[in-house]
Amino acid sequence: MNKSLIALLLLAPALAQPLPEALKKAPGVGAVVTARLEYEREQKNLARTLQDPLRTLLVELQARQAAALAEARLKRALAQAESEIASAYAQAREAALQLALAEKAQEVAELGLRAAEIRVRGGGATALDLLEAQNRLLEAKKNLEAAKRGQESALAALANLVGPWKPEPIGELPPLPGREVLETLLGENADLLQLRQSLELLRFQRGLLEESFTPKKDLEALEDQAKSLEENLKNLERSLRVGLEARWNQLSPLLQGVRAAEEALRAAKERYGAEEKRFQAGLSSRLTLLQQELALKQAELSWEQAKHAYLKAYYGLLATR
């Protein structure tokens, strides 16, 4: 792989903080490999074209355009691969947390059933109370089985992108990008580039025609095509800008959601710590402590889900190019 290509792969996305090692697998994703081969092919074709002393300006322009478009498509493929990996990574991490939560919920339900059985024997609970406790345990077992299947599916989806992988908690989140990222992404958009190139090529071909030797209808047809391309270019740019702005606007609220979830987790830890002290002092039951631990795990899951929502939106934005 040549130096320019290595530099290119390190560029995208320049604003991002990578996930733990997983995003480094993005260049090996199938779509990126295909785009890289096309990029290398067009680079070689451009080099050969520039070495041809008999090349025309039109042929050179087309070769330069093809190389530039292949580069834009490679950047897009890499950014989209990173977005897919981030999403799959987050899903697999959440699946692991949901499994741990389901296991703790079953533990709570089992202890709750034992407590209900003891109360029924002692006359402190009814048969209906016992039935409800049994149903809660059955539901917990079903949820646990579903969580196991969910984890297997999520890990398989992640492995399909990066190979066998055990996702770890997300560390520091990438910072909120400035609004200037929208112009950067618009400038690198492969679809916009293709339309710009078509318009440039059409204008170049029009400039080659001599009015004295070309029918007026042919000249007018080219001019009409140029006007149509200009309008398509404006419409596409407008549409892409609206979509990018919508994606960018959701990042700040999602980041605020992360902070709120972190505060909720901190409060859940404090409640669990207090309940643990009460249990050790004989002021609380084992069941109550387990229930508080379950609430703590739910808060941990909510916090990670909030981080993942921001992360997926962030990489989703960068992939819109």
TIKOLGU-160960 format. One record per atom (N, C-alpha, C): residue in three letters; x, y, z. Coordinates in steps of 0.1 Angstrom, whole numbers, padded with zeros to 4 digits, always signed. Each point is the difference from the previous one (the first is absolute). Layout:
N
ALAXYZ;...
//
This chain:
321
MET+0009-0012+0000;MET-0009+0012+0000;MET+0009+0012+0000;ASN-0003+0010-0009;ASN+0009+0011-0001;ASN-0002+0010+0011;LYS+0009+0009+0002;LYS+0000+0010+0011;LYS-0012+0009+0000;SER-0004+0004-0012;SER-0012+0009-0002;SER-0012-0007+0005;LEU-0002-0013-0003;LEU-0012-0007+0003;LEU+0000-0003+0016;ILE+0012-0003+0005;ILE+0000-0001+0015;ILE-0004+0013+0007;ALA+0005+0011-0005;ALA-0004+0013+0005;ALA-0015+0002-0001;LEU-0005-0004-0011;LEU-0015+0002-0003;LEU-0008-0008+0010;LEU+0004-0012+0003;LEU-0007-0009+0009;LEU+0000+0005+0014;LEU+0011+0007+0004;LEU+0001+0006+0013;LEU-0008+0013+0002;LEU-0004+0006-0011;LEU-0007+0012+0000;LEU-0015-0001+0005;ALA-0006-0011-0003;ALA-0015-0001+0002;ALA-0003-0009+0012;PRO-0008+0006+0009;PRO-0004+0014+0001;PRO+0010+0007+0009;ALA+0005+0011-0005;ALA+0010+0007+0008;ALA-0005+0005+0013;LEU-0013+0002+0002;LEU-0005+0006+0012;LEU-0003-0011+0011;ALA+0001-0012-0004;ALA-0005-0011+0009;ALA+0010-0004+0010;GLN-0005-0005+0011;GLN+0008-0007+0010;GLN-0003-0015-0002;PRO+0010-0008-0004;PRO-0003-0014-0004;PRO-0005-0008+0012;LEU-0008-0010-0003;LEU-0004-0010+0010;LEU+0012-0008+0003;PRO+0000-0007+0011;PRO+0012-0009+0004;PRO+0003-0010-0011;GLU+0009+0004-0008;GLU+0006-0009-0010;GLU-0010-0005-0011;ALA-0013+0000+0002;ALA-0009-0006-0009;ALA+0000+0008-0013;LEU+0000+0013+0000;LEU-0001+0008-0012;LEU+0013-0002-0009;LYS+0010-0005+0006;LYS+0012-0002-0008;LYS-0002-0011-0010;LYS-0011-0008+0002;LYS-0003-0011-0009;LYS-0008+0005-0013;ALA-0004+0013+0001;ALA-0008+0005-0011;ALA+0006-0001-0014;PRO+0013+0002-0002;PRO+0006-0002-0013;PRO-0002-0014-0006;GLY-0002-0010+0009;GLY-0002-0013-0005;GLY-0014-0004-0003;VAL-0010+0009+0002;VAL-0014-0003-0003;VAL-0001-0001-0016;GLY-0008-0009-0004;GLY-0001-0003-0015;GLY-0002+0012-0009;ALA-0010+0008+0004;ALA-0002+0012-0008;ALA+0012+0009-0001;VAL+0007+0001+0011;VAL+0012+0009+0000;VAL+0011-0006-0009;VAL+0002-0013+0001;VAL+0010-0007-0008;VAL-0003+0002-0015;THR-0013-0001-0004;THR-0004+0002-0014;THR+0003+0014-0004;ALA-0004+0010+0009;ALA+0002+0014-0004;ALA+0015+0003+0000;ARG+0008-0006+0008;ARG+0015+0002-0001;ARG+0006-0005-0012;LEU-0005-0012-0005;LEU+0005-0005-0012;LEU-0004+0009-0012;GLU-0012+0005+0000;GLU-0004+0010-0010;GLU+0009+0012+0000;TYR+0002+0005+0012;TYR+0009+0012+0002;TYR+0014-0003-0006;GLU+0006-0011+0003;GLU+0013-0003-0005;GLU+0000-0002-0015;ARG-0011-0005-0005;ARG-0001-0002-0015;ARG+0000+0013-0007;GLU-0008+0009+0006;GLU-0001+0014-0007;GLU+0012+0008+0002;GLN+0007-0002+0011;GLN+0013+0007+0002;GLN+0010-0005-0010;LYS+0000-0013-0003;LYS+0010-0005-0010;LYS-0004+0005-0014;ASN-0013+0000-0002;ASN-0005+0005-0013;ASN+0004+0015-0002;LEU-0002+0008+0010;LEU+0004+0014-0001;LEU+0015+0002-0002;ALA+0008-0008+0007;ALA+0015+0001-0002;ALA+0003-0004-0015;ARG-0006-0010-0005;ARG+0003-0004-0014;ARG-0004+0011-0010;THR-0012+0006+0003;THR-0005+0010-0009;THR+0009+0012+0000;LEU+0005+0004+0012;LEU+0009+0011+0001;LEU+0014-0002-0007;GLN+0003-0013-0001;GLN+0013-0003-0007;GLN-0002-0001-0015;ASP-0012+0001-0005;ASP-0002-0001-0014;ASP+0002+0013-0007;PRO+0010+0002-0008;PRO+0002+0013-0007;PRO-0010+0004-0010;LEU-0008-0010-0004;LEU-0011+0003-0010;LEU-0014+0001+0006;ARG+0000+0001+0014;ARG-0013+0001+0006;ARG-0007+0014-0003;THR-0013+0000-0001;THR-0007+0012-0002;THR-0004+0006+0014;LEU-0004+0012+0000;LEU-0005+0007+0012;LEU-0013-0007+0005;LEU-0008-0005-0009;LEU-0012-0007+0004;LEU+0003-0013+0007;VAL+0009-0008-0006;VAL+0004-0012+0006;VAL+0006+0002+0014;GLU+0008+0010+0001;GLU+0007+0003+0013;GLU-0011+0004+0010;LEU-0009+0008-0004;LEU-0011+0005+0009;LEU-0008-0012+0005;GLN-0003-0009-0009;GLN-0008-0012+0004;GLN+0008-0009+0010;ALA+0012-0001-0003;ALA+0009-0009+0009;ALA+0001+0007+0014;ARG+0002+0013+0000;ARG+0000+0007+0013;ARG-0013-0001+0008;GLN-0011+0001-0007;GLN-0013-0001+0006;GLN-0002-0014+0006;ALA+0003-0010-0008;ALA-0002-0014+0005;ALA+0008-0003+0012;ALA+0012+0006+0001;ALA+0009-0003+0012;ALA-0006+0008+0012;ALA-0005+0012-0002;ALA-0005+0008+0011;ALA-0013-0007+0005;LEU-0008-0005-0009;LEU-0013-0006+0004;LEU+0003-0013+0007;ALA+0010-0008-0004;ALA+0003-0012+0007;ALA+0006+0003+0014;GLU+0007+0011+0001;GLU+0005+0004+0014;GLU-0012+0004+0009;ALA-0009+0007-0006;ALA-0012+0004+0008;ALA-0008-0012+0004;ARG-0001-0010-0009;ARG-0008-0012+0004;ARG+0007-0009+0010;LEU+0013+0001-0001;LEU+0008-0008+0010;LEU-0002+0006+0014;LYS+0001+0014+0001;LYS-0003+0006+0013;LYS-0014-0003+0005;ARG-0009+0000-0009;ARG-0014-0003+0004;ARG-0001-0014+0005;ALA+0006-0009-0007;ALA-0001-0015+0004;ALA+0006-0002+0013;LEU+0012+0007+0003;LEU+0006-0001+0012;LEU-0008+0006+0012;ALA-0006+0011-0003;ALA-0008+0007+0011;ALA-0012-0009+0002;GLN-0006-0005-0010;GLN-0012-0009+0002;GLN+0003-0012+0007;ALA+0012-0006-0003;ALA+0004-0012+0007;ALA+0002+0003+0015;GLU+0006+0011+0003;GLU+0002+0004+0014;GLU-0013+0002+0007;SER-0010+0006-0007;SER-0013+0002+0006;SER-0007-0014+0003;GLU+0002-0009-0009;GLU-0006-0013+0001;GLU+0007-0007+0012;ILE+0013+0001+0001;ILE+0007-0006+0011;ILE-0004+0006+0014;ALA-0001+0013+0000;ALA-0004+0007+0012;ALA-0014-0005+0005;SER-0009-0001-0010;SER-0014-0005+0003;SER+0000-0014+0005;ALA+0007-0009-0007;ALA+0001-0014+0004;ALA+0007-0002+0013;TYR+0010+0008+0003;TYR+0008+0000+0012;TYR-0009+0004+0012;ALA-0008+0011-0002;ALA-0009+0004+0010;ALA-0011-0010+0003;GLN-0005-0006-0011;GLN-0010-0010+0002;GLN+0005-0012+0008;ALA+0012-0004-0003;ALA+0005-0012+0007;ALA+0003+0003+0014;ARG+0005+0012+0003;ARG+0003+0004+0014;ARG-0014+0001+0008;GLU-0010+0006-0006;GLU-0013+0000+0006;GLU-0006-0013+0003;ALA+0003-0009-0010;ALA-0006-0014+0002;ALA+0007-0007+0012;ALA+0013+0003+0002;ALA+0006-0006+0012;ALA-0005+0006+0013;LEU-0003+0012+0000;LEU-0006+0007+0012;LEU-0014-0005+0002;GLN-0008-0002-0011;GLN-0013-0005+0002;GLN+0000-0014+0005;LEU+0010-0008-0004;LEU+0001-0014+0005;LEU+0002+0001+0015;ALA+0010+0008+0004;ALA+0003+0001+0015;ALA-0012+0005+0007;LEU-0008+0009-0005;LEU-0012+0005+0006;LEU-0010-0011+0001;ALA-0002-0008-0010;ALA-0010-0011+0000;ALA+0004-0011+0010;GLU+0013-0002+0001;GLU+0005-0010+0010;GLU-0003+0005+0014;LYS+0002+0013+0003;LYS-0003+0005+0013;LYS-0015+0000+0002;ALA-0008+0003-0010;ALA-0014+0000+0002;ALA-0005-0014+0003;GLN+0006-0010-0006;GLN-0004-0014+0003;GLN+0004-0003+0015;GLU+0011+0005+0004;GLU+0004-0003+0014;GLU-0009+0007+0010;VAL-0005+0012-0004;VAL-0009+0007+0009;VAL-0014-0008+0000;ALA-0004-0005-0012;ALA-0013-0007-0001;ALA+0001-0013+0008;GLU+0011-0007-0001;GLU+0002-0013+0007;GLU-0001+0003+0016;LEU+0007+0010+0004;LEU-0001+0003+0014;LEU-0014+0005+0005;GLY-0006+0007-0009;GLY-0014+0005+0002;GLY-0009-0012+0002;LEU+0002-0010-0009;LEU-0009-0012+0001;LEU+0002-0008+0013;ARG+0013-0001+0004;ARG+0003-0007+0013;ARG-0007+0007+0011;ALA+0001+0014+0000;ALA-0006+0008+0010;ALA-0015-0002+0000;ALA-0006-0001-0011;ALA-0014-0001-0001;ALA-0005-0014+0005;GLU+0008-0010-0003;GLU-0003-0014+0005;GLU+0001+0000+0015;ILE+0010+0007+0006;ILE+0001+0000+0015;ILE-0012+0007+0006;ARG-0004+0011-0006;ARG-0011+0008+0005;ARG-0013-0007-0001;VAL-0002-0008-0011;VAL-0012-0008-0001;VAL-0001-0010+0011;ARG+0012-0007+0002;ARG+0000-0011+0010;ARG-0003+0006+0014;GLY+0005+0013+0002;GLY-0002+0006+0013;GLY-0013+0008+0001;GLY-0008+0000-0011;GLY-0013+0006+0000;GLY+0001+0015-0002;GLY+0011+0005-0005;GLY+0002+0014-0002;GLY-0002+0004-0015;ALA-0004-0009-0008;ALA-0002+0003-0014;ALA-0011-0010-0006;THR-0006+0004-0010;THR-0010-0009-0006;THR+0005-0008-0012;ALA-0008-0009-0005;ALA+0003-0008-0011;ALA+0002+0008-0012;LEU-0007+0011-0001;LEU+0001+0009-0011;LEU+0014+0007+0000;ASP+0004+0004+0012;ASP+0014+0006+0001;ASP+0010-0010-0005;LEU-0002-0013+0003;LEU+0010-0010-0004;LEU-0001-0001-0015;LEU-0011+0000-0006;LEU-0002-0002-0014;LEU+0007+0012-0008;GLU-0002+0012+0006;GLU+0006+0012-0006;GLU+0015-0002+0000;ALA+0006-0004+0011;ALA+0014-0002+0002;ALA+0005-0011-0010;GLN-0007-0010-0002;GLN+0003-0011-0010;GLN+0000+0006-0014;ASN-0010+0008-0003;ASN-0001+0006-0013;ASN+0012+0010-0003;ARG+0004+0007+0010;ARG+0011+0009-0001;ARG+0013-0008-0003;LEU+0002-0011+0006;LEU+0011-0008-0003;LEU+0000-0006-0014;LEU-0012-0004-0004;LEU-0001-0005-0014;LEU+0003+0011-0010;GLU-0005+0012+0003;GLU+0003+0011-0009;GLU+0015+0003+0000;ALA+0006+0000+0012;ALA+0015+0003+0001;ALA+0008-0011-0008;LYS-0004-0012+0001;LYS+0007-0011-0008;LYS-0002+0002-0015;LYS-0012+0004-0004;LYS-0002+0003-0015;LYS+0009+0011-0004;ASN+0000+0011+0008;ASN+0008+0012-0003;ASN+0015-0004-0001;LEU+0005-0009+0009;LEU+0014-0004+0000;LEU+0003-0008-0013;GLU-0009-0008-0004;GLU+0003-0008-0012;GLU+0000+0010-0012;ALA-0009+0009+0000;ALA+0000+0010-0011;ALA+0012+0008+0000;ALA+0005+0004+0012;ALA+0013+0008+0001;ALA+0012-0008-0005;LYS+0000-0013+0002;LYS+0011-0009-0005;LYS+0000+0000-0015;ARG-0012-0002-0005;ARG-0001+0000-0015;ARG+0004+0013-0006;GLY-0005+0011+0007;GLY+0004+0013-0005;GLY+0015+0003+0000;GLN+0007-0005+0010;GLN+0014+0002+0001;GLN+0007-0008-0011;GLU-0005-0013-0002;GLU+0006-0008-0011;GLU-0001+0007-0013;SER-0012+0005-0003;SER-0003+0007-0013;SER+0009+0013-0001;ALA+0001+0007+0011;ALA+0008+0013-0001;ALA+0015-0003-0002;LEU+0005-0010+0007;LEU+0014-0004-0001;LEU+0003-0005-0014;ALA-0010-0007-0006;ALA+0002-0005-0014;ALA+0000+0011-0010;ALA-0008+0010+0002;ALA+0000+0012-0009;ALA+0013+0008+0001;LEU+0005+0001+0013;LEU+0013+0007+0001;LEU+0011-0008-0006;ALA+0000-0013+0003;ALA+0010-0009-0006;ALA+0000+0001-0015;ASN-0011+0001-0006;ASN-0001+0001-0015;ASN+0008+0012-0005;LEU+0001+0010+0008;LEU+0007+0012-0004;LEU+0015+0000+0004;VAL+0003-0004+0012;VAL+0013+0001+0006;VAL+0007-0013+0005;GLY-0008-0011-0002;GLY+0005-0013+0005;GLY-0004-0001+0015;PRO+0003-0012+0006;PRO-0005-0002+0014;PRO+0005+0011+0009;TRP-0009+0006+0008;TRP+0003+0012+0007;TRP-0008+0000+0013;LYS+0006+0004+0011;LYS-0007+0002+0012;LYS+0000+0015+0003;PRO-0012+0007-0002;PRO+0000+0014+0002;PRO+0002+0004+0015;GLU+0007+0011+0002;GLU+0003+0005+0013;GLU-0009+0013+0001;PRO-0001+0005+0013;PRO-0007+0013+0002;PRO+0006+0011-0008;ILE-0008+0009-0006;ILE+0005+0012-0007;ILE+0006+0009+0010;GLY+0012+0005-0004;GLY+0007+0009+0009;GLY-0005+0015-0003;GLU+0010+0008-0003;GLU-0004+0014-0002;GLU-0007+0001-0014;LEU-0011+0008+0000;LEU-0007+0002-0012;LEU+0007+0010-0009;PRO-0002-0001-0013;PRO+0005+0011-0009;PRO-0007+0013+0003;PRO+0007+0011-0001;PRO-0006+0013+0003;PRO-0010+0004-0010;LEU-0009+0009+0004;LEU-0010+0005-0009;LEU+0007+0008-0012;PRO-0002-0005-0012;PRO+0007+0008-0011;PRO-0007+0013-0003;GLY+0008+0010-0004;GLY-0005+0013-0003;GLY-0008-0001-0013;ARG-0007+0011-0002;ARG-0009+0001-0012;ARG+0007-0001-0013;GLU+0013+0003+0000;GLU+0008+0000-0012;GLU+0001-0014-0006;VAL-0002-0010+0008;VAL+0000-0014-0005;VAL-0010-0002-0011;LEU-0011+0008+0000;LEU-0010-0002-0010;LEU+0006+0004-0014;GLU+0007+0011-0001;GLU+0006+0004-0012;GLU+0011-0010-0005;THR+0007-0005+0010;THR+0011-0010-0003;THR-0007-0012-0007;LEU-0010-0005+0006;LEU-0007-0012-0005;LEU-0007+0002-0013;LEU-0006+0012-0002;LEU-0005+0004-0013;LEU+0010+0000-0011;GLY+0012+0006+0004;GLY+0011+0001-0010;GLY+0005-0013-0004;GLU-0001-0010+0009;GLU+0006-0014-0003;GLU-0011-0009-0005;ASN-0012+0004-0001;ASN-0011-0009-0004;ASN+0003-0005-0014;ALA+0000-0014-0001;ALA+0003-0006-0013;ALA-0011+0003-0011;ASP-0013+0000+0004;ASP-0010+0003-0009;ASP+0000+0014-0006;LEU+0003+0010+0009;LEU+0001+0013-0004;LEU+0012+0002-0010;LEU+0011-0007+0004;LEU+0012+0001-0008;LEU-0003-0006-0014;GLN-0007-0011-0001;GLN-0003-0006-0013;GLN-0008+0010-0009;LEU-0010+0007+0006;LEU-0008+0009-0007;LEU+0009+0012-0004;ARG+0008+0005+0008;ARG+0009+0011-0003;ARG+0009-0004-0012;GLN+0005-0012+0001;GLN+0009-0005-0011;GLN-0007-0001-0013;SER-0013-0005+0000;SER-0008+0000-0012;SER-0002+0013-0006;LEU-0002+0010+0009;LEU-0003+0014-0005;LEU+0013+0005-0006;GLU+0011-0002+0007;GLU+0013+0005-0005;GLU+0004-0006-0013;LEU-0003-0013-0002;LEU+0003-0007-0012;LEU-0009+0005-0011;LEU-0012+0002+0003;LEU-0009+0005-0010;LEU+0004+0014-0005;ARG+0004+0008+0009;ARG+0004+0014-0003;ARG+0013-0001-0009;PHE+0009-0009+0004;PHE+0012-0001-0007;PHE-0003-0005-0015;GLN-0009-0009-0001;GLN-0003-0005-0014;GLN-0007+0011-0008;ARG-0008+0008+0007;ARG-0006+0011-0007;ARG+0010+0010-0005;GLY+0011+0002+0008;GLY+0010+0009-0004;GLY+0008-0005-0011;LEU+0000-0013-0003;LEU+0007-0005-0011;LEU-0007+0002-0014;LEU-0013+0002+0001;LEU-0008+0001-0012;LEU+0001+0014-0006;GLU+0001+0001-0013;GLU+0001+0012-0007;GLU-0014+0003-0006;GLU-0005+0012+0003;GLU-0014+0003-0004;GLU-0001+0000-0015;SER+0011+0003-0007;SER-0001+0000-0015;SER-0002-0013-0006;PHE+0004-0011+0007;PHE+0000-0013-0005;PHE-0010-0010+0007;THR-0007+0005+0010;THR-0009-0008+0008;THR-0014+0005-0001;PRO-0009-0008-0003;PRO-0014+0004-0001;PRO-0005+0007+0013;LYS-0008+0010-0002;LYS-0005+0008+0012;LYS-0007-0009+0010;LYS-0008-0010-0006;LYS-0008-0008+0009;LYS+0009-0009+0009;ASP+0011-0004-0005;ASP+0010-0008+0008;ASP+0005+0009+0011;LEU+0004+0012-0003;LEU+0005+0009+0010;LEU-0011+0003+0011;GLU-0012+0002-0004;GLU-0011+0003+0009;GLU-0003-0012+0009;ALA+0002-0012-0006;ALA-0003-0012+0008;ALA+0011-0002+0011;LEU+0012+0004-0003;LEU+0011-0001+0010;LEU-0003+0010+0011;GLU-0004+0012-0004;GLU-0003+0011+0010;GLU-0012-0004+0008;ASP-0010-0006-0006;ASP-0011-0005+0008;ASP+0004-0011+0010;GLN+0009-0009-0004;GLN+0005-0010+0009;GLN+0007+0006+0012;ALA+0008+0011-0003;ALA+0008+0007+0010;ALA-0010+0006+0010;LYS-0010+0007-0005;LYS-0010+0006+0009;LYS-0007-0011+0009;SER-0003-0011-0006;SER-0006-0011+0007;SER+0009-0005+0011;LEU+0013-0002-0003;LEU+0009-0005+0010;LEU+0002+0011+0011;GLU+0001+0012-0003;GLU+0001+0011+0010;GLU-0012-0001+0010;GLU-0012-0002-0006;GLU-0012+0000+0009;GLU+0001-0013+0009;ASN+0004-0011-0006;ASN+0001-0012+0008;ASN+0010+0001+0011;LEU+0011+0007-0004;LEU+0011+0002+0010;LEU-0005+0008+0012;LYS-0008+0011-0003;LYS-0005+0009+0010;LYS-0010-0008+0009;ASN-0009-0008-0007;ASN-0010-0007+0008;ASN+0007-0011+0009;LEU+0010-0007-0005;LEU+0006-0010+0008;LEU+0008+0006+0011;GLU+0007+0011-0002;GLU+0007+0007+0011;GLU-0009+0005+0010;ARG-0012+0005-0004;ARG-0010+0005+0010;ARG-0005-0012+0008;SER-0003-0011-0006;SER-0005-0011+0007;SER+0010-0006+0010;LEU+0012-0001-0005;LEU+0011-0006+0009;LEU+0002+0010+0011;ARG+0000+0013-0002;ARG+0002+0009+0011;ARG-0010-0001+0011;VAL-0013-0002-0005;VAL-0011-0001+0010;VAL+0002-0013+0008;GLY+0004-0011-0006;GLY+0002-0012+0007;GLY+0012+0001+0009;LEU+0011+0006-0004;LEU+0011+0001+0009;LEU-0002+0009+0012;GLU-0008+0011-0003;GLU-0003+0009+0012;GLU-0009-0007+0010;ALA-0009-0009-0005;ALA-0009-0007+0009;ALA+0009-0010+0008;ARG+0009-0006-0006;ARG+0009-0010+0007;ARG+0009+0008+0010;TRP+0005+0011-0004;TRP+0009+0008+0009;TRP-0008+0005+0012;ASN-0013+0005-0003;ASN-0008+0006+0011;ASN-0003-0010+0011;GLN-0001-0013-0003;GLN-0004-0010+0010;GLN+0012-0003+0009;LEU+0012+0003-0004;LEU+0012-0004+0008;LEU+0000+0007+0014;SER-0003+0013+0001;SER+0000+0007+0013;SER-0010-0006+0010;PRO-0012-0002-0004;PRO-0010-0006+0009;PRO+0005-0014+0005;LEU+0005-0008-0010;LEU+0005-0013+0004;LEU+0011+0000+0010;LEU+0009+0010-0001;LEU+0011+0002+0009;LEU-0005+0004+0014;GLN-0010+0008+0000;GLN-0007+0004+0012;GLN-0006-0012+0007;GLY-0006-0009-0009;GLY-0006-0012+0006;GLY+0011-0009+0006;VAL+0012+0000-0005;VAL+0011-0008+0006;VAL+0002+0006+0014;ARG+0001+0013+0002;ARG+0003+0006+0013;ARG-0012-0003+0010;ALA-0012+0001-0005;ALA-0011-0003+0009;ALA+0000-0015+0004;ALA+0003-0009-0009;ALA+0001-0014+0004;ALA+0012-0003+0009;GLU+0010+0008-0001;GLU+0012-0002+0009;GLU-0004+0005+0014;GLU-0008+0011+0001;GLU-0004+0004+0013;GLU-0010-0010+0006;ALA-0009-0006-0008;ALA-0009-0010+0005;ALA+0008-0012+0005;LEU+0011-0004-0007;LEU+0008-0011+0004;LEU+0007+0003+0013;ARG+0005+0012+0002;ARG+0006+0004+0012;ARG-0009-0001+0012;ALA-0013+0005-0002;ALA-0010-0001+0010;ALA-0003-0015+0003;ALA+0000-0008-0010;ALA-0003-0015+0002;ALA+0011-0006+0008;LYS+0012+0004-0002;LYS+0012-0006+0007;LYS-0001+0004+0015;GLU-0004+0013+0002;GLU-0001+0004+0014;GLU-0012-0007+0007;ARG-0011-0002-0007;ARG-0011-0008+0007;ARG+0004-0014+0003;TYR+0007-0006-0010;TYR+0005-0014+0003;TYR+0010+0000+0011;GLY+0009+0009+0001;GLY+0009+0001+0011;GLY-0006+0001+0013;ALA-0011+0008+0001;ALA-0007+0002+0012;ALA-0008-0012+0004;GLU-0006-0007-0010;GLU-0007-0012+0002;GLU+0009-0011+0005;GLU+0012-0001-0005;GLU+0010-0010+0004;GLU+0004+0002+0014;LYS+0002+0012+0004;LYS+0003+0003+0015;LYS-0012-0004+0009;ARG-0012+0003-0005;ARG-0012-0004+0008;ARG-0001-0015+0001;PHE+0004-0007-0011;PHE-0001-0015+0000;PHE+0011-0005+0010;GLN+0012+0005+0000;GLN+0010-0005+0008;GLN-0003+0003+0015;ALA-0008+0011+0002;ALA-0004+0003+0014;ALA-0012-0008+0004;GLY-0005-0008-0008;GLY-0012-0008+0003;GLY-0013+0008-0001;LEU+0000+0011-0007;LEU-0012+0009-0001;LEU-0007-0003-0013;SER+0005-0008-0009;SER-0006-0002-0013;SER+0002-0015-0004;SER-0009-0005-0009;SER+0000-0014-0004;SER+0009-0002-0012;ARG+0004-0012-0002;ARG+0008-0004-0012;ARG-0008+0003-0012;LEU-0013-0002+0000;LEU-0008+0002-0012;LEU+0000+0015-0003;THR-0002+0009+0010;THR+0000+0014-0003;THR+0014+0005-0005;LEU+0011-0006+0005;LEU+0013+0003-0005;LEU+0001-0004-0015;LEU-0005-0012-0003;LEU+0001-0005-0014;LEU-0008+0009-0009;GLN-0012+0005+0004;GLN-0008+0008-0008;GLN+0007+0014-0002;GLN+0007+0005+0010;GLN+0008+0012-0002;GLN+0012-0002-0010;GLU+0006-0012+0001;GLU+0010-0003-0010;GLU-0005-0001-0014;LEU-0012-0005-0001;LEU-0006-0001-0013;LEU-0003+0014-0006;ALA-0004+0009+0009;ALA-0002+0014-0004;ALA+0013+0006-0005;LEU+0010-0003+0007;LEU+0014+0005-0003;LEU+0004-0005-0014;LYS-0002-0013-0003;LYS+0003-0005-0013;LYS-0008+0006-0011;GLN-0013+0003+0003;GLN-0008+0007-0010;GLN+0005+0014-0003;ALA+0005+0007+0011;ALA+0005+0013-0002;ALA+0013-0001-0008;GLU+0008-0010+0002;GLU+0013-0002-0008;GLU-0003-0002-0014;LEU-0011-0008-0003;LEU-0004-0003-0014;LEU-0005+0013-0006;SER-0008+0008+0007;SER-0005+0012-0006;SER+0011+0010-0003;TRP+0010+0000+0009;TRP+0011+0009-0003;TRP+0008-0004-0013;GLU+0003-0013-0001;GLU+0007-0004-0011;GLU-0009+0002-0013;GLN-0013-0003+0001;GLN-0009+0002-0011;GLN+0001+0015-0005;ALA+0000+0009+0010;ALA+0001+0014-0004;ALA+0013+0004-0007;LYS+0011-0006+0005;LYS+0013+0002-0007;LYS-0001-0006-0014;HIS-0005-0011-0001;HIS-0001-0007-0013;HIS-0008+0008-0010;ALA-0011+0006+0005;ALA-0009+0007-0009;ALA+0008+0012-0006;TYR+0007+0007+0009;TYR+0009+0011-0005;TYR+0010-0005-0010;LEU+0007-0011+0004;LEU+0011-0005-0008;LEU-0005-0004-0014;LYS-0012-0006-0001;LYS-0005-0005-0013;LYS-0005+0012-0008;ALA-0005+0010+0006;ALA-0004+0012-0007;ALA+0012+0008-0005;TYR+0011+0000+0008;TYR+0012+0007-0004;TYR+0006-0006-0012;TYR+0002-0014+0000;TYR+0006-0006-0011;TYR-0010-0001-0012;GLY-0013+0000+0003;GLY-0009+0001-0011;GLY+0001+0013-0008;LEU+0002+0011+0008;LEU+0002+0013-0006;LEU+0013+0000-0009;LEU+0011-0006+0005;LEU+0012+0000-0008;LEU-0001-0009-0012;ALA-0009-0010+0000;ALA-0001-0009-0011;ALA-0009+0006-0011;THR-0006+0012+0002;THR-0009+0006-0010;THR+0009+0009-0008;ARG+0007-0006-0009;ARG+0010+0007-0009;ARG+0000-0006-0014;
//
